[in-house]
Amino acid sequence: MIAMPSDRARGIFRFSTYEADPESGQLRKSGLRLRLQEQPFQVLLVLLERPGEVVTREELRQKLWPADTFVDFDHGLNTVINKLREALSDSATNPRYIETLARRGYRFLAPVEFVEKQTMPASAAVTQVKSLVSTEATKQVVAPAGGNAVLAVTGQPTSLLTQAEEVPAVRKLYVRALFLLIQIMYLSFYLVTLARLARVQELLEQAFGYPAWALTLLVITAVVGLPIRLYLTSAAAFDLAGLSQKFRRLFAVILPLDELWALSPFLLAPQIGVGLALAATAALIYVPFAQRTLLLMGDRAERLG
């Protein structure tokens, strides 16, 4: 095993939804333990100790294999890195965590946080179990024979929404272009609908029989959505600073609007068929989440330089 500094051995490395515990030799994702052999875990610890820095292949050879060990080093290290990437669901061609630098070594890309384990008397730890359950992070209280309890952070609640550390880095130009096309799509929906309101009313009558409430809802959402989409279109076109953060603030408003408009293909079901209308609706339901993810990709590329 790689000898860890004493202060590091008493803590846990966090990155994205993963946690690496040097003391127990465990890698966890969202609190669940992942199967990872000793050597890939050792390499992971070395990389986590120096996030953003280049760790050379020679350094890893010295850590993994003693000088008197006869082994095909290149093949062996490649195998170790591949197993580590597999455990992290990472890709060599589009890395989120481990970047390969040809003929030099490897670099850990994601932000890393080191959290020290806290110790407290066992009696005090037991009295705090109820309060610990309600905190944001999941924790374990371990009481060894010595009478002290170790409070170890084992995981954080996962969000259904994509996080910045989970997406690949994509050039901002591509992100802006795709994001702009999505805004133009929604603007087209709103403008065409309002321009042909009489025809839309006929379709609503065929679909619902009494379209007054549906027509009112459609007009209100289009009127609310138009200025939002015009703002986002101009923001993407002129590369407004902080667009990703601004979009996330608007997301609570945009999401219900977009999900309601995702049902619009069913108005054309008599012309295009129910199957195609269902497929178009399913795609439109995902679009607001796709916009959020796109902007996170651009943010990640900007942070990595």
N, C-alpha and C positions, 0 to 999 in steps of 0.2 A: 504493500500500500504506500501511497505517497504520504510523506510526513507533513501534516498540516500544522501551521502555527497554532499555538494553544488557544489564542483568542478566536481563530477561525473555526477550530474544532468544536467550539461551544455555540456555534450559530448555524444558521440556515441561509443558503443562497436562494433568492427568488428571481425569476424572470418569466414574464408573460404569465401563464397559468401553471408554471412548473416550479418545483422546489427541490433543491439538492441538499441533503443532510450529510455533511462529511463524517459526523460521528457514527451514524448508523449505516452509512454507505447506501442510502436509499434515494431514488429519484421518484418524485410524486408529481402527478398532474391532477389538479383540482382535488387534492387530498387523497387520490388513489395511487397506490404504489405501482410503478412500472418495472417490468423485468429488464434489468440491464446488468451485463457482466462487469467484473471488477475493472478491467483495463479501460473500456469505454467510459466508465464512471470516473476513473482517475484522470483521463484526458479532459472530461467535462469540468472537473474541479480546477485543473490548471487554467483552462480557458476562462472560467468564471472568476478566478483570482485576478485576471488581467483583461477585463472587457474592453474591446476597442483596440487592444494592442496585438501585434503580430507575435504569435508563439511559433518558433521555428520547429521544423521537423527534427532537427538535432536535439533540441531541448526535450522534446517528447520522447525521443529514443532513449536519452539518459534517464528519464523518469520511469519509463516502462520496462526497459531491459538493462540489466547490469552489463558492465563492460565485457565480462567473460561469457556472455550468452551468445550463442551462435543461432541467428535467426535471419530470415529474409526480411530485413527491416522495412523496406518500402512496401512490400506486399502486406506485411503484418500491420503496419500503421494504417494503410488504406482500408484494411478490413475493420480495424477498430473504429475509424472515423465513420465508415458506412453503417456500422451497428449503432453508433451514437446518433447519427442522423435519422436512422430508422426509428429509434426510440422517441426522438423529438418531432417526428413527422416532418422532417426538413428535407430540402432538395439542394443538391450540389449546383444545379444550373440556375436556380432562383432562390438563394438561401435567405432564410429569415433569422437564423441563429448562427450557423457556422459557415464562414466564408473561406474558400480555398484560395490561397495566393500561390500561384504556380511556382514550384521549385523553392519556395520560401517557407511556407507554413500555413497557419490557420489563424483566423481572427473571429472572436465572438461579437456578434452585431447587436444583439438586443440589450437594452438597459438591464443592469443587474443590481439588486438590492440585497444587502447582507443584514440579517436580523439576528440579534443575539438572543439566546434562550435565557429566560429569567428564572431564577431560583427563589423559592420561598418555603417556609416551614410547611410540612404536610398538613397540619391542622388548618392553617390559613388557606391553603390551596383548596381544601375540601369545602370550606365555607363559601368559596367564590365560584363554585362550579355552575350554579344557576345563572350568575351574571355573565360568565364566560360564554354560555350557550347563546346568549342574545347579542354578542358582539359581532362585528362585521366579519372577522376571520374565525375559522374553525380551529380549536386548540385542543391539545391533549394534556392531561395532568398525569405525570408518572411519578410514583412514590417509590424510590429505591429504599434498600434496607437501612441506609444511614439516617433516615428520618426527614430528609429534605425532599421536597417535590419539585420536579422540573416542569416548568410550563413551556411547552414547545408548540410553536405555530406550525400547523400541519397543512393548512390550505386556506384559500379564499373562495368565497362564493363566486361562481362563474356567471357571467352575464350571457343572455341569449344573443345580445348584439355583439358584433365583431369588435375586437379591441385592436388598437394600433400595432401592438407587438405581434399580432397574429397574421398580419397581411404582408405580402411581398412589397418591396419598393418598386414603384413604377414612375417613369419620368413624368414630371409635372405637365409637360406639353400634352402628352397622351391623355392624362387625367382631365385636363381642362377641355380638350376637344370632345371627349366622350360625355363629360358632364354638360357641356354646352348643347350637344345634340339632344340630350334628354330634356333639357329645358325647352328647346325649340319644339320638341314633340308635344309636350304638355301645352305650350302656347297654341299650337295648331289645333289641339283638341278643343280648347276653350273658344278660340276665335271662330272655328268652323261651326261649333255648336250654337253659339250666339248668333252667327250670321244666318243660320238655317233653322231658326227656332221653330218655325211652323212645321217643318218636316220632322223635327225631333218630337214635337207634340203628337204628330200622327203616330210615330213609332211607339211613343209612350202609351197612347190610347190602345194600340194593338197589344202591347205587353201587359198593361195593368188595368185597362178599362176606364179607370177614373184617374187621369194623370195629373190633376191639379197639384197635389202635394209633391209628386215626383218632379214635375216641371219647376216648381218653386225651389226645391232642394237643389236641382241642377243649376239653376240660374244663380242662386246664392253662392254655391261652391265655386262656380266659374268666376264670379265677380271677385270673390276673395282670393282665388288662386291666381288670377291674372297679375296683380301687382307683385305677388310673391315671386312668380316665375320671371317677370320682367326684371326684378331686382337680382335674382340669381343669374339670369342670362347676362346682364351687364357686368355682374361681379366676376363671372367666369371669363367673359370676353376681355375685360381690362385687368385680369389677374389681381383681384382685390386681396389685400393681405388679410390673413386670418379667416378665409372663406370657410374652411373646414369647421372651425369653432362656431362661426355664425350659423352655418347650416345645422349643426347639432342643436343649437338653441331653437331653431325654427322647426326641428324635426317633429316635435309634439303636435304642431299645427299642420305640417305637411302630410304626416302619415295618415290621419283620418280622411283628409281631402283626396289623397291619391288612392286610398283603398276604396272609397266610394266611386271614383272615376274608373277604377279597375273593372267595375261591373258593366261599363258602357258597351263592351262588345256583344252583350246579350241582346241589346236593342237591334243588332244586325243579324241575329240568329236565323231569321227566316231567309236571309239572303246568303249568308256564309255557312250556315249549318251550326248545330249546337256544339259539335265536337271542336270546330275551329274557334268558336266563341269562348268555349271553356279554356282552350289552350292560350288564347290571347289574354283572358282574364288572369290566368295563373301567372303569366309573364309579367303583367302589369302590377300584380300584387307584390312582386319581388322588387320592382324598380326603385321604390323609395329607399329600400335597404341597400340596393346596389349603388345608389348615389352616395350614401354615407360611406360605404366601403371604398369607393373610388377615391374620395377625398382623403381617407386615412392612408391609402397607398401613396398619394402625393405627399402627404405629411411625412411619411416614413422615408421616402426618397430624399426629401429636403433635409431631414435630420442626419441621414447618413452621408450627405454631401455628394 
